[in-house]
Structures are given as structure tokens and as C-alpha cells.
Amino acid sequence: MNVTVEDVKRDPEGVLHRVLDGETLVVTADDQPVAEIRPVERIRRPRPFGLAAGTFVVPDNFDDPLPEDVLQDFE
């Protein structure tokens, strides 16, 4: 789909929403294409197991109940 530079200037948020919805837009000036705006392809890779192994130690009391004063801070 084509949009003009003027369209982008007038409604940049609307243009961005169209791209976020998956649309690829060709920006034109004087009926000539000058730019393409498209969604970024995101490649999701699983994080490797043990990525932070050895960088910190989990204390023995990690699963103990929190102190009352700390719990009150969350209320």
C-alpha cells in the first residue's frame, strides 16, 4: 500500500498503527517511492538453559516466607 510523505506528516501515529497491524507501506513523494516502512521480523529463539549459571548463588532461604514489613510494602 502506498502513502505519501504528506500522509506520514499528517498522521504519523496512524501510519505506525498500520505497520504494527502487519501492513508494509511504501512512502511516495511526487509519485515516486522513497521509502518502505514494514514490520520488523522478530525471530524468537529459546534462551539456552543455564544461561546465567555460576554468575550468582541462590541463598538457602530463597523460598522462605517474606518478613512482615516487606509484605506490607506490597499492599
Contact map, one row per residue, 1 for C-alpha under 8 A:
111000000000000000000011110000000000000000000000000000000000000000000000000
111100000000000000000000111100000000000000000000000000000000000000000000000
111110110000000000000000111100000000000000000000000000000000000000000000000
011111110000000000000000001110000000000000000000000000000000000000000000000
001111111000000000000000001110000000000000000000000000000000000000000000000
000111111100000000000000000000000000000000000000000000000000000000000000000
001111111111001000000000000000000000000000000000000000000000000000000000000
001111111111001000000000000000000000000000000000000000000000000000000000000
000011111111000000000000000000000000000000000000000000000000000000000000000
000001111111000000000000000000000000000000000000000000000000000000000000000
000000111111111000000000000000000000000000000000000000000000000000000000000
000000111111111100000000000000000000000000000000000000000000000000000000000
000000000011111110000000000000000000000000000000000000000000000000000000000
000000000011111111000000000000000000000000000000000000000000000000000000000
000000110011111111100000000000000000000000000000000000000000000000000000000
000000000001111111110000000000000000000000000000000000000000000000000000000
000000000000111111111000000000000000000000000000000000000000000000000000000
000000000000011111111110000000000000000000000000000000000000000000000000000
000000000000001111111111100000000000111000000000000000000000000000000000000
000000000000000111111110000000000000001000000000000000000000000000000000000
000000000000000011111110000000000000000000000000000000000000000000000000000
000000000000000001111111000000000000011000000000000000000000000000000000000
100000000000000001111111100000000000011000000000000000000000000000000000000
100000000000000000100111110000000001111000000000000000000000000000000000000
111000000000000000100011111000000001110000000000000000000000000000000000000
111000000000000000000001111100001111100000000000000000000000000000000000000
011110000000000000000000111110001111100000000000000000000000000000000000000
011110000000000000000000011111111110000000000000000000000000000000000000000
000110000000000000000000001111111100000000000000000000000000000000000000000
000000000000000000000000000111110000000000000000000000000000000000000000000
000000000000000000000000000111111000000000000000000000000000000000000000000
000000000000000000000000000111111100000000000000000000000000000000000000000
000000000000000000000000011110111111000000000000000000000000000000000000000
000000000000000000000000011110011111000000000000000000000000000000000000000
000000000000000000000000011100001111100000000000000000000000000000000000000
000000000000000000000001111000001111110000000000000000000000000000000000000
000000000000000000100001111000000011111000000000000000000000000000000000000
000000000000000000100111100000000001111100000000000000000000000000000000000
000000000000000000110111000000000000111110000000000000000000000000000000000
000000000000000000000000000000000000011111000000000000000000000000000000000
000000000000000000000000000000000000001111100000000000000000000000000000000
000000000000000000000000000000000000000111110000000000000000000000000000000
000000000000000000000000000000000000000011111000000000000000000000000000000
000000000000000000000000000000000000000001111100000000000000000000000000000
000000000000000000000000000000000000000000111110000000000000000000000000000
000000000000000000000000000000000000000000011111000000000000000000000000000
000000000000000000000000000000000000000000001111101000000000000000000000000
000000000000000000000000000000000000000000000111111000000000000000000000000
000000000000000000000000000000000000000000000011111000000000000000000000000
000000000000000000000000000000000000000000000001111110000000000000000000000
000000000000000000000000000000000000000000000011111110000000000000000000000
000000000000000000000000000000000000000000000000011111110000000000000000000
000000000000000000000000000000000000000000000000011111110000000000000000000
000000000000000000000000000000000000000000000000000111111000000000000000000
000000000000000000000000000000000000000000000000000111111000000000000000000
000000000000000000000000000000000000000000000000000111111100000000000000000
000000000000000000000000000000000000000000000000000001111110000000000000000
000000000000000000000000000000000000000000000000000000011111010000000000000
000000000000000000000000000000000000000000000000000000001111110000000000000
000000000000000000000000000000000000000000000000000000000111111000000000000
000000000000000000000000000000000000000000000000000000000011111100000000000
000000000000000000000000000000000000000000000000000000000111111100000000000
000000000000000000000000000000000000000000000000000000000001111110000000000
000000000000000000000000000000000000000000000000000000000000111111000000000
000000000000000000000000000000000000000000000000000000000000001111100000000
000000000000000000000000000000000000000000000000000000000000000111110110000
000000000000000000000000000000000000000000000000000000000000000011111110000
000000000000000000000000000000000000000000000000000000000000000001111111000
000000000000000000000000000000000000000000000000000000000000000000111111100
000000000000000000000000000000000000000000000000000000000000000001111111110
000000000000000000000000000000000000000000000000000000000000000001111111111
000000000000000000000000000000000000000000000000000000000000000000011111111
000000000000000000000000000000000000000000000000000000000000000000001111111
000000000000000000000000000000000000000000000000000000000000000000000111111
000000000000000000000000000000000000000000000000000000000000000000000011111
